[in-house]
């Protein structure tokens, strides 16, 4: 199964441990939005994903397009859900979010994710979360 498919299964399970398990123990996840967030190691990735899923417990990840050969993959996605709990500056007001973005993945020798580079528009996210007029 391509990396992107196993990653989507993890997100759609709404179980942060399933997402983190797709990464090598020394995997890296870069998030590029308002400012870069670099998560190094499966434990750090698990902590961030746990926070996201706590804030958006009904989250889902739709894969729109997928390209790659297994060693390197790219895909665009839409993250959806209801923000029920605060997450950083985002208040959990029950607002619905729909956030498009894209990710680039590279595989480790063991078939897990060595690196994910995640891109989305931070202003679009804040507007969708009701933070901007």
C-alpha positions in Angstrom: 0.0 0.0 0.0 1.4 3.4 -0.9 2.6 5.6 2.0 -0.1 8.2 1.3 -2.9 5.6 1.7 -1.6 4.2 5.0 -1.3 7.8 6.3 -4.9 8.6 5.2 -6.1 5.5 7.0 -4.4 6.7 10.1 -5.9 10.2 10.0 -9.4 8.8 9.2 -9.2 6.4 12.1 -9.0 9.4 14.4 -6.4 7.6 16.3 -3.2 9.7 16.6 -1.1 6.5 17.3 -2.1 5.1 13.9 -0.8 8.2 12.2 2.5 8.3 14.2 3.0 4.6 13.6 3.4 5.4 9.8 6.6 7.3 10.6 10.0 5.8 11.2 11.1 6.2 14.8 13.4 9.0 13.7 11.0 10.4 11.1 10.6 14.1 10.6 7.4 16.0 9.9 7.8 19.6 8.7 4.7 21.8 8.7 4.9 24.9 6.6 2.0 27.4 7.2 2.3 30.5 9.3 5.7 29.5 10.5 7.6 26.2 10.2 7.1 23.6 12.8 9.6 20.8 12.7 8.8 17.6 14.5 11.6 15.2 15.0 10.9 11.6 16.0 7.7 9.6 16.3 7.0 10.7 19.8 7.0 14.4 18.8 4.8 13.6 15.8 2.4 11.7 18.1 2.2 14.6 20.5 1.3 17.1 17.7 -1.2 14.8 16.0 -2.8 14.1 19.4 -3.3 17.8 19.9 -4.8 18.2 16.4 -7.2 15.3 16.9 -8.2 16.5 20.4 -9.1 19.9 18.9 -10.8 18.3 15.9 -12.1 14.9 17.1 -14.2 14.3 14.0 -11.3 15.1 11.6 -11.0 13.4 8.2 -8.4 13.6 5.5 -9.5 13.3 1.9 -6.8 12.5 -0.6 -7.5 14.4 -3.9 -4.6 13.4 -6.1 -1.5 11.2 -5.5 1.7 10.9 -7.4 4.8 8.9 -6.7 6.7 5.7 -6.9 6.7 4.5 -3.3 10.1 6.0 -2.4 8.8 9.5 -2.9 5.2 10.5 -3.0 3.2 13.8 -3.3 -0.4 14.3 -2.7 -2.9 17.0 -2.2 -5.6 16.7 0.4 -8.4 18.3 2.3 -8.6 18.2 6.1 -12.1 18.6 7.4 -13.7 18.6 10.8 -15.3 20.6 13.7 -13.0 22.5 16.1 -14.5 21.4 19.4 -11.5 22.1 21.7 -8.9 24.9 21.7 -5.7 24.4 19.7 -3.1 27.1 20.2 -4.7 30.4 19.2 -7.7 28.6 17.6 -10.7 28.6 20.0 -12.9 25.4 20.0 -16.2 27.1 19.1 -17.7 24.3 17.1 -16.7 25.9 13.9 -16.3 23.7 10.8 -13.0 23.8 9.0 -12.1 22.7 5.5 -8.4 23.1 4.9 -6.7 22.2 1.6 -3.0 21.4 1.5 -0.4 19.2 0.0 2.3 16.9 1.4 5.6 15.4 0.1 6.7 12.1 1.5 9.9 10.2 1.4 10.2 6.6 2.5 12.7 5.1 4.9 14.4 1.8 4.2 11.8 0.0 6.3 8.9 1.3 4.2 7.7 3.8 6.9 7.8 7.6 6.4 11.2 9.1 6.8 10.0 12.7 6.1 6.8 14.5 5.5 6.7 18.1 4.3 3.2 19.5 4.8 2.1 22.7 3.2 -1.1 24.8 3.7 -2.1 28.4 3.6 -2.1 29.7 7.2 -4.2 32.7 6.4 -6.8 30.5 4.8 -6.8 28.3 7.9 -7.3 31.2 10.3 -10.1 32.6 8.1 -11.8 29.2 8.0 -11.5 28.9 11.8 -13.3 32.2 12.2 -10.2 34.1 13.4 -10.2 36.7 10.6 -13.0 39.0 9.3 
